[in-house]
Structures are given as C-alpha cells and as structure tokens.
Amino acid sequence: MRAVLHSERARLTALYGSLLVLAGGGLIALINILLRGGLYTRISGAVTTAVPGTAFERAAVEGQPLKAVPAQRLPPGAATPTQEQLQTWAATRNLSIAVESATLHELLVVSLIALAVFAVPSIWLAWWMAGRVLRPVGVITETARRLSGENLHERIGLEAPPGELKRLADTFDGMLDRMESLVGAQRRFAANAAHELRTPLAVQRAAAEIGLAGDPPPEKVARIRSKLIGVAESSEHLVESLLLLAVSEEGLETTAAVDLVALTEAELAETETAGAAGGGSAGAGSAGGDGPTVVRGLEPVSVVGDRALLGHLVRNLLANAVRHNRPGGRITVKTSADGVLTVSNTGPVIDPADVPRLLEPFRRRAERQHTAGEGAGLGLSIVASIARAHGAKLVVRANRGPGGGLTVRVRLPVTPAPHRTASPQES
C-alpha cells in the first residue's frame, strides 16, 4: 500500500484530482461573486410595491387586477417623499435583502454539496487517467526488467497514437535493435577470435609433436623451424591487428593536420615495395607480371586526425585491395579536395548484401583456407573503426560488372583553411 501511495500514479492522481477540485471551487466562487454584484438589483426590480392600506389592499379585497409598481428613484428636484412612499421603499428594500440572502445561502450550500459529490468521481477519473498515461511507461519498465542476453529479440511494439510516449517506446525498440546487433557482433567476435588464436597454436603443437618426433634429419628440422617461425609471425600480426582495433575503438586523444596525399604516396610506395619483394608488380601503369596496376588520382588535401591511425587506414585499404585482387587487375587510389579518400580494386564479384558483413572482425568473403598471406579478416573492420574514431563517413560498395571487387570511400574532416587578411597591395 505504501508503494502505491508513493508511486508516480498516486502523485499524478493527487495532481489531477486537486486541479479538478480547484477548478470546481473556482467556478463556485466566480458564480457567487457575479451573483452578489447584480442579484439585489434584479430582486428589488422584480418585487412589486404598492401603497400600504390604500389602493393595494382595496384592489386585493375587491378582486381587481393588481398594478405592480417597481421601486424607483426620485428624480432630482422632486418633492420630499411622503410617509407612505418611505414605508413602501422600506418594505421593498427589506424584502429584497431577505430574498438575496436566502438565495445566496441556498446557492452556496448546494454548490458545496455538488463540489463534494463531484470530488469523488474526479479523483477516480484522475486515477484512471494517470494509469492510462503511465501504462506505456510500465510496459517499457517491465520489458527492460525482463531483458537479458537470451531474449534481446523482444520488443515493446507499443500500439498507441503518435505522441511523446509512442516516440519513447519506438526509441527504446530502436535501442534494443542496436544492442542485439552489438551483442551478436561481440559473440561472433569472441568465437572468431578464439578460433583464429587457436589455429596457430594447434599448428605449432602439431609441428612440434609430429614433425620433431624421434630423431628428425636436419633438413626436416629446418623446414619445421621455418614453419614455426611463419606461424609465430602470423600470430604476432593477428595480435597487433587486435591491439590496433582496440586502440582505434578508444577514440582519438590528439589530432593534427595530416597531408593525406603525402601519407597515401608513402603507403603506396611501401605496398609496391612489398609487392616487388613478393614477386608481383604493383607499379603504376605496369603491364607485365600478375600484380595489379595502380592508377593514381591524388588531389592535394589536408585532413584532421591521428597520422598513425590514418596510416593504418590507408595501409589496410591498400593491402586489402592487393590481397583480394585478380591477376592483371587494377587498383584505383584517389583523393579529393573535400577530404574523400577512394580505393577501388578489381577482384571476385561480391554480392552487395554481403558487404556489411565484411566490415565485422574476422569476417571474410569465403571460408579461410589457411594459406600464406591470407590475412586475419580484420582489415576492413580496422578501417571502419578508425573511420568512426575520426568521425568520418565510410561507404563500401561492391563493384558491378565482370571486374568485381570493392570500392571503399572514406570522407575525412578537412583542415579548415586559415583566414588570411589581404595586403594593401592586393587590395
């Protein structure tokens, strides 16, 4: 009972009920005030007067029609009223006052009784109204109390006319949609990370237990050693990628102006060097070899951000474009004056419905084959995380046509142009 009395419904009931009772009391007070101002005049004008003991009594006795004469003021300069006129005026005044007092008293009593009777349904109506208004809030509260990781699929689905509470319920449902998506992504991330970290450990264990069992020859030991080193490097790259993903999710501590063209050129040169060392060709306009051709379209632009993270963003985009390209393919790298970095590559044809999935950690277009240079499936997820940290807009779309591949467009915040005052010679 105490909980009910201290509930919001009880408070709203007290508020609504008090307002209704006050409104009724104010209406009664207004009616009495208005009547007090003109009731006496109306009563005195309606009371009939006659000369006592003369024409009035004679007409009543003889059964003649009575001629009512309303009370009047004497005109200015009139003669002094007679004793009969004074008695008539006094009788009219006393009767008017008595009728006025009785009328006002009866009106007040009836009004107070009506107000007391009106207060009971008013309080009940206020209680019902408060419950109806707070019903969506109760539904939201019960849904929030019932939710857990196992039933995030439940929604309020409030059916109500448009209004603040309807918008609140719809907003809560939208928040649940985002939470369900985030929890699902977190679960997939944990499962995929465990799988990715377990695979190199299993390879190392198998190489050590099987490959080095007994007394293996030196060439086999060298081969196993090379295999273990490769697995260790792959694990190190995976851990570094996870750390980079975690750092980018924390946001930016400091920002500065970054020359996006110079940064892109440096990463392109490193990518081409790595491609040449790996036996491929990634040079601009190269026609020989199986490496992709790089097409540049770099316009000068300065953006605001963290240079190290932006370097990782460009590096991952280029690495992804090279790794998932086709022999003799093409990579197009562009920058524009409005801070847009575009990296497009040819490659396998991708279903547009699969593109959002590629932005999640450890998600690939195809199942992992555990081949050299395959990557951990974190490239585009790191790009998306760095873009979010910079407040950049990331757009990824699948290329149509036989060329296939992806086009990734990142719109970064541009460095504001400094205000320069014109010199007298220029003006």
Secondary structure, DSSP 8 states (H G I E B T S, - for coil): -HHHHTSHHHHHHHHHHHHHHHHHHHHHHHHHHHHHHHHHHHHHHHS-B--TTTHHHHHHHHT-----B------TT-----HHHHHHHHHHHHHHHHHHHHHHHHHHHHHHHHHHHHHHHHHHHHHHHHHHHHHHHHHHHHHHHH--TT-TT--------SSHHHHHHHHHHHHHHHHHHHHHHHHHHHHHHHHHHHHHHHHHHHIIIIITSSS--HHHHHHHHHHHHHHHHHHHHHHHHHHHHHHHHT--S--EEEEHHHHHHHHHHHHHHHHHHTT----BT--SSSS-EEEEEE---EEEE-HHHHHHHHHHHHHHHHHT--TT-EEEEEE-TTSEEEEEE--S---GGGHHHHTSTT--SS-----TT---S-HHHHHHHHHHHTT-EEEEEE--STT--EEEEEE--B---------TTT-
